[in-house]
Amino acid sequence: MSQNSLQGKKIVVTGGSRGIGASIVKLLADEGAQVAFTYSSREESAQQVAHTLKGEGHFYIKMDVSNEQSVNEAVEHILEKWPEIDGVVNNAGITKDQLLMRMKAEDFDSVVSTNLRGTFLVTKAFTKGMMKARKGSIVNITSVIGQTGNAGQANYAASKAGTVAFAKSVALELGSRNVRVNNVAPGYIATEMTDVLSEDVKAKILAKVPLGKIGEGTDVAQAVRFLLSDESKYITGQTLSVNGGMFME
C-alpha cells in the first residue's frame, strides 16, 4: 500500500464518532482523504474525533441511518459541500442481544432497521452520483457473527449476513459503472463495547482466535482503506475478514 493512497479523495463514514468508526475516520484522514462522518446522538464525541484529524476539509453531521428522512437530509447537506463522493463506509450499527425466546420484536426490528436497512438507505442515497461519475467504492462493516451466528444475537447476525448478500447484489448492479461494493467483517476487536466484558468471557473468546489476541480498530481501518483505494480497483462483491483466524472460509 502506497503512502497517502487516498490523497484528495472525499469519503463518508457513518457512525464515525467512536469505536471502529473513529479508527476508520482517523486512518483515512492520515492517508490524505477528506472525511465527512456521521454521529447519531453524542456530538461531543464527534467533536473529539474531529479535533484529532490530520489535514483540512473534514466535517461531521448528525444522521440516524434507520430514518429515511434523516439520511436524505444529511446526504443532501454532504452533497452540497461535495458534489462528488469517492467512497462511502457503512459502519453505523447497534446491538440488542437476547436469547430468541426472550427477544422482543421491536429489538429485532431496531437492529435490522439500523444495521441492514440503514446500509440500504445510505448506499441508495449516494449511488446516483457515483454512477454518474462512473467511480466510487462502498465498504460495509459487517461482522464475523454474520458468518458464524451466535447465541443471543439472532437479530445482529441476521442484519450482518443480510448486509453481505445486499453488497453482492448491489456490486452486480453497479459494476458496469465502475462502482465497487465490498464488506469488511471484523472479529473480536477492542472497543468500548468489549471493554466491559468480564475476563472470563474474554478468555473464552480468545480461545477461538488462532492468533491469540484481540484485534484493534486500526486493523479494521487498514482493510477499509485498502478497499477504498485504487489498489483494490479489481475487487468487488467480496468480504474481507479481519478476525485473527476466528472464522475461515
C-alpha positions as CSV (number, residue, x, y, z in Angstrom):
1,M,0.0,0.0,0.0
2,S,1.5,3.3,-1.1
3,Q,1.6,6.1,1.4
4,N,-1.3,8.6,1.1
5,S,-3.1,6.2,-1.2
6,L,-6.4,8.1,-0.6
7,Q,-4.9,11.6,-1.2
8,G,-7.6,14.0,-2.2
9,K,-10.5,11.5,-2.1
10,K,-13.7,12.5,-0.4
11,I,-15.1,9.7,1.8
12,V,-18.2,9.5,4.0
13,V,-18.2,7.3,7.1
14,T,-21.4,6.6,9.1
15,G,-21.1,6.1,12.8
16,G,-17.6,7.6,12.9
17,S,-17.7,9.2,16.3
18,R,-16.5,6.2,18.3
19,G,-15.1,2.7,18.3
20,I,-14.2,1.1,15.0
21,G,-15.8,4.0,13.1
22,A,-13.5,6.6,14.8
23,S,-10.5,4.4,13.9
24,I,-11.5,4.3,10.3
25,V,-12.1,8.1,10.2
26,K,-8.6,8.8,11.7
27,L,-6.8,6.5,9.4
28,L,-8.5,7.8,6.3
29,A,-7.6,11.3,7.3
30,D,-4.0,10.2,7.9
31,E,-4.0,8.7,4.4
32,G,-4.8,12.1,2.8
33,A,-8.6,11.8,2.4
34,Q,-11.1,14.4,3.3
35,V,-13.7,12.7,5.6
36,A,-17.3,13.5,6.4
37,F,-18.5,11.3,9.2
38,T,-21.8,11.0,11.0
39,Y,-22.9,10.6,14.6
40,S,-26.3,9.7,16.0
41,S,-26.5,11.2,19.4
42,R,-23.3,12.3,21.1
43,E,-22.0,15.4,19.3
44,E,-19.2,15.8,21.9
45,S,-17.7,12.5,20.7
46,A,-17.8,13.7,17.1
47,Q,-16.1,16.9,18.1
48,Q,-13.3,15.0,19.9
49,V,-12.7,12.8,16.9
50,A,-12.7,15.9,14.5
51,H,-10.1,17.6,16.6
52,T,-7.7,14.7,16.2
53,L,-7.8,14.6,12.4
54,K,-4.9,15.5,10.2
55,G,-5.5,17.7,7.2
56,E,-8.3,20.0,6.3
57,G,-11.8,19.8,4.9
58,H,-13.2,17.3,7.4
59,F,-16.6,17.7,8.9
60,Y,-19.3,15.8,10.8
61,I,-23.1,15.7,10.7
62,K,-25.9,14.1,12.6
63,M,-27.6,11.2,11.0
64,D,-30.0,8.5,12.1
65,V,-29.3,5.8,9.5
66,S,-32.6,4.0,10.3
67,N,-34.6,7.1,9.4
68,E,-35.0,7.8,5.7
69,Q,-35.7,11.5,6.2
70,S,-32.6,11.9,8.4
71,V,-30.5,10.1,5.9
72,N,-31.7,12.1,2.9
73,E,-31.3,15.4,4.7
74,A,-27.8,14.6,5.8
75,V,-26.8,13.3,2.4
76,E,-28.2,16.4,0.7
77,H,-26.1,18.5,3.0
78,I,-22.9,16.5,2.3
79,L,-23.5,16.7,-1.5
80,E,-24.0,20.4,-1.3
81,K,-20.4,20.6,0.1
82,W,-19.0,17.8,-2.0
83,P,-20.9,17.2,-5.3
84,E,-18.8,14.1,-6.0
85,I,-18.1,11.4,-3.4
86,D,-15.3,8.9,-3.9
87,G,-16.2,6.4,-1.1
88,V,-18.8,5.5,1.5
89,V,-18.2,3.4,4.6
90,N,-21.4,2.0,6.1
91,N,-20.2,1.5,9.7
92,A,-23.1,2.7,11.9
93,G,-24.7,-0.2,13.8
94,I,-26.2,-1.3,17.1
95,T,-26.7,-4.5,19.1
96,K,-29.6,-5.5,21.3
97,D,-28.6,-9.0,22.4
98,Q,-31.1,-11.5,23.9
99,L,-31.9,-15.2,23.5
100,L,-34.6,-15.8,20.9
101,M,-37.3,-16.8,23.3
102,R,-36.8,-13.6,25.3
103,M,-36.1,-11.2,22.3
104,K,-38.8,-8.6,21.8
105,A,-39.9,-8.0,18.2
106,E,-39.0,-4.3,18.5
107,D,-35.5,-5.2,19.5
108,F,-35.2,-7.5,16.4
109,D,-36.7,-4.7,14.2
110,S,-34.5,-1.9,15.5
111,V,-31.2,-3.8,15.0
112,V,-32.2,-4.9,11.4
113,S,-33.5,-1.4,10.7
114,T,-30.2,0.3,11.7
115,N,-27.7,-2.3,10.5
116,L,-29.3,-3.6,7.3
117,R,-32.0,-1.0,6.3
118,G,-29.6,1.8,7.2
119,T,-26.9,0.4,4.9
120,F,-29.6,0.2,2.1
121,L,-30.7,3.8,2.7
122,V,-27.2,5.3,2.8
123,T,-26.0,3.3,-0.2
124,K,-29.0,4.2,-2.3
125,A,-28.7,7.9,-1.4
126,F,-25.1,8.1,-2.7
127,T,-25.3,5.7,-5.6
128,K,-26.8,8.1,-8.2
129,G,-23.9,10.4,-8.0
130,M,-21.3,7.6,-8.1
131,M,-22.9,6.1,-11.1
132,K,-23.0,9.4,-12.9
133,A,-19.3,10.0,-12.1
134,R,-18.5,6.3,-13.0
135,K,-16.4,5.8,-10.0
136,G,-16.7,5.0,-6.3
137,S,-16.1,2.4,-3.6
138,I,-18.6,1.4,-1.0
139,V,-17.5,-0.6,2.0
140,N,-19.8,-2.1,4.6
141,I,-18.7,-3.1,8.0
142,T,-20.3,-6.5,8.7
143,S,-19.2,-9.0,11.4
144,V,-17.9,-12.4,12.0
145,I,-21.2,-13.0,13.7
146,G,-22.9,-12.7,10.4
147,Q,-20.7,-15.5,9.1
148,T,-20.9,-17.9,12.1
149,G,-24.1,-16.9,14.0
150,N,-24.0,-16.5,17.8
151,A,-26.4,-17.5,20.6
152,G,-28.2,-14.4,21.8
153,Q,-27.5,-12.4,18.7
154,A,-30.0,-13.7,16.1
155,N,-31.1,-10.1,15.2
156,Y,-27.5,-8.9,14.9
157,A,-26.3,-12.0,12.9
158,A,-29.3,-11.7,10.6
159,S,-28.6,-8.0,9.9
160,K,-24.9,-8.6,9.2
161,A,-25.5,-11.6,7.0
162,G,-28.1,-9.7,5.1
163,T,-25.6,-6.9,4.5
164,V,-23.2,-9.3,2.9
165,A,-25.9,-10.5,0.5
166,F,-27.0,-6.9,-0.1
167,A,-23.5,-5.9,-1.1
168,K,-23.2,-8.8,-3.6
169,S,-26.4,-7.8,-5.3
170,V,-25.5,-4.1,-5.5
171,A,-22.0,-5.0,-6.7
172,L,-23.6,-6.7,-9.7
173,E,-25.8,-3.7,-10.4
174,L,-23.1,-1.1,-10.2
175,G,-20.1,-2.9,-11.6
176,S,-20.7,-1.7,-15.2
177,R,-20.5,1.9,-13.9
178,N,-17.1,1.2,-12.2
179,V,-18.6,1.5,-8.7
180,R,-17.4,-1.3,-6.3
181,V,-19.1,-2.7,-3.2
182,N,-17.3,-4.8,-0.6
183,N,-17.5,-5.7,3.0
184,V,-15.1,-5.9,5.9
185,A,-16.1,-8.4,8.6
186,P,-14.3,-7.8,11.9
187,G,-13.9,-10.4,14.6
188,Y,-13.1,-9.6,18.2
189,I,-12.0,-6.0,18.2
190,A,-11.1,-3.9,21.3
191,T,-13.8,-1.2,21.6
192,E,-15.9,0.4,24.4
193,M,-18.4,-2.4,23.9
194,T,-15.8,-5.2,24.5
195,D,-14.1,-3.4,27.4
196,V,-17.0,-4.1,29.7
197,L,-16.8,-7.9,29.2
198,S,-15.5,-10.0,32.1
199,E,-12.0,-11.5,31.9
200,D,-13.7,-15.0,31.8
201,V,-15.7,-14.1,28.7
202,K,-12.7,-12.5,27.0
203,A,-10.7,-15.7,27.7
204,K,-13.4,-17.9,26.2
205,I,-13.5,-15.7,23.0
206,L,-9.7,-15.6,22.7
207,A,-9.6,-19.4,22.9
208,K,-11.4,-19.4,19.5
209,V,-8.8,-17.0,17.9
210,P,-5.8,-18.7,16.4
211,L,-3.7,-15.6,16.6
212,G,-4.5,-15.5,20.3
213,K,-5.0,-11.8,20.6
214,I,-7.7,-9.1,20.4
215,G,-7.8,-7.0,17.2
216,E,-7.5,-3.3,17.2
217,G,-9.7,-0.7,15.4
218,T,-6.8,0.1,13.1
219,D,-6.7,-3.5,11.9
220,V,-10.2,-3.0,10.5
221,A,-9.4,0.5,9.3
222,Q,-6.4,-0.8,7.3
223,A,-8.7,-3.2,5.5
224,V,-11.2,-0.5,4.8
225,R,-8.5,1.8,3.5
226,F,-7.4,-0.9,1.0
227,L,-10.9,-1.4,-0.3
228,L,-11.4,2.3,-0.8
229,S,-8.1,2.8,-2.6
230,D,-7.2,2.2,-6.2
231,E,-5.0,-0.8,-5.1
232,S,-8.3,-2.8,-4.9
233,K,-9.7,-1.5,-8.2
234,Y,-10.5,-5.1,-9.5
235,I,-12.2,-6.2,-6.3
236,T,-16.0,-6.1,-5.8
237,G,-18.7,-8.1,-4.2
238,Q,-16.2,-9.6,-1.6
239,T,-16.0,-9.8,2.1
240,L,-12.6,-9.3,3.8
241,S,-12.4,-11.0,7.2
242,V,-10.3,-9.3,9.9
243,N,-10.7,-11.8,12.7
244,G,-7.4,-13.3,13.6
245,G,-8.5,-16.6,12.1
246,M,-11.6,-16.9,14.3
247,F,-13.6,-17.9,11.1
248,M,-12.1,-19.1,7.9
249,E,-13.9,-19.5,4.6
